[in-house]
């Protein structure tokens, strides 16, 4: 899953970005409000973590523009503005959640996971695909009650396809959500990950639609 962190405090931005990357997310960090607005409107993000007090364009404006242009990406506001009117305003403008600074990283991660689940219409962190069980909170996969070891990228591909179960996901969409802009992986590496997932979880788990992409039926 790909997340945009919009935060002008450099130390905090780097900490959040590093934490998300360690958790397996693809994470872009943007400290400038104007650049963040452009990225938010054009990027393939599964969630946005948004500070409100930003240079050039503030977080309120970014939130308003996103919703005015029909973007439904989940937005978690991260801010030191902790008054009730600020919280009400942020939520009324279209934020999905509101977390005040200082915060614990564990809570941030839990709220982020919840946002992404809700966006995928998944009420529970557990996703079941026949005999396969995915715990998206623990990033743990079991097959017939046996833990299956996956690499970070294998898990990312599986989670994306599982959240979009029943829909064909194009190769370009998978690359956008699973790889960062600085990732120089060869184009055939996705085929390797899908092949590994089939070997570990069952050959019929993922269907290839030639010229379209991949599908978990």
N, C-alpha and C positions, 0 to 999 in steps of 0.2 A: 504494500500500500504506500502511496506517495502523499506526503504531507508538506504543506508550506508553512513555515514559521515566520511570522512578521513581527520582528522585535528589534528596536533600535539600540537597546542596551547590549553592547557587544558580548560581555562576559555571559550574560544570561542566554543570549541567542546561541552562542557556541555550546553552552552546556546542554540546552534543550536539543539542539541539533545532534550532538554527539550521543545523548541518551536515546533519542529516537533511532538513530542509526544502529546503536548497539542492540536495540530491541527488534531490529530487522526491517524497519521502515526505510524507504527512500525519502530523504528529507532535504528540502531546499530552504535555506535561510536568507531572508531579505530584510535589511534594516531600514530601507528607504520606502516611504509610503507610496510615492509615485510609481516606483518600479514594482512594488508589491501589488498595486492595483492592476498593472498590466499583466503580471504573472498570474494573479488570481483569476482574471477574466479570460486568459488564454491557456492556462496550464491544465493538465489532466489530474487534478488533485482529488484525493479521497477525503481530505479534511484540511482545514486551515486553522492555525493557532494565531490569533490576531490581537496584538497590542493596540491600544487606542491612541496614545500620545506618540505620534510619529512625525518625522520631518516631511515637509512638502505636501503630503496628503494624509489626513488623520484616519484613524481606524473607523470612526463613525462613517466617514465618506466612503471608504472602501466597502463597508458593509451595505450601505445604501445602494451603491452602484451594482454590487453583486446581485442583490435581490431585485433591483429595478430591471436588470437585464435577464432576469429569469434563471440565474445560476442557483442551483439547489445544494451545492457543496456544503457539508456541515461546517459550521464556524464555531470555534470555542474562543471566547474573548479571554485574554490574559491581561490583567491590568491592575494598577495600584488604585484605580478609582473604585472605591468600595462603598459609596453611599447608595442608599436604596434608589434614589432617582436615576443614578447612573446605570444601575443594574436593570431597572425597568426600561430605560431608554434603549439599552443594548439589546435586550430581549425583544422589545417591540420593533426594533429595526430589522430583526431577522436573525439574531444570534441564536444558536441552538443551546449554548451553555455559557456560563459566566464564572470564571475562577479568578479570585483576587490574589494579588501578590502580598506577601511572600506565600509560596505554595510548596507542597511536597511533590517531588517528581513522581512518586508512586501514585498519588491522586491524579496528577495530570495524565499519566498513562492510562489509568482506569477510565477516566472520563473520555479520553480519546478513543479507546476501544469501544466504549458504549456508543459514542457518536457514529462510528463507522458501522457498528452492528445495526443501529437503528436505520441508517441510510440504506442498508442492504435488506431491511425488513426482517432482521434476525433479533428476536427478543432475548434469546439465550446465547451465552458465549459458546455453547456446544452445537456443532453442526454434524449431523449424522448422514452418511451416504452409504446406506446398506450396512455392511459390517465395518465400515470405516467411521471413526469418531474423531472429530477435530475439536480440540479445546482452544479456542482463539485467544482466551485470556492467558493460558499457560504456554501457548504455541506448541502444543503437544498433539501428536497424531497416533492413533491406535488402529490396528487392524485385527479384528477378532480378539480384542482385549489385550493385544500385545503391542507394546510401544514400538513404533517404527521411527528410526533415525532418519531425519531429512536435513539436508543443508539449508541454510537460510534462504537461498534463492528457490530451491525446490519447494519449501514451505510457502514462500510468497506467491509462487505460481499457483499452487494448490488452493490457497486461501482465496485468491482472486477468482478463480474458476468456480470454487464452491459458493462464494457469495453471489455469483451470477449464474447459479445452477439453472439449467434449462435454456440458457441463452448462449449463442455463439459469441466468443470473445476473439476479436481479431488479433493477429500477431502484433500489429502496431500498438494496440491498446495494452497488451501485456507488457511490451517494452516500455511504454510510457509510465506504467504504474509500478514496475518492478525494477527498472534500471534508472540510475541517475544520469544527469547530463554529461558527466565526466566518465561514464562507464564505456570502455572501449571493447566490450565483449564482441566476439564474432557473431554474425547473424544466425549461424546454425546452432548456437549454444542453447537456444530455446528448445530445439528438437531434442537435445541431449537431456535437458531437465524433464521434458514430458516423457521421454523414454525411461528415465530413471523412476519417475513416479509410477508409470505403468508396471515396471518390474517390481517395485516395492509394495504397491497397493492393489495391483490387479490390472491386467491388460485391457479390460473393458471399461475402466474408470473414466478415461478421457478419450473422447471421440475426435478425430481429425476431420474437419470439413475442408476439403481441398479448395484453395483459393479464398477461403473465408476465415478460418481460424480453428479454435479448439472449443470443445463443449463437454461439460459434465451433464449428462441427461437426467 
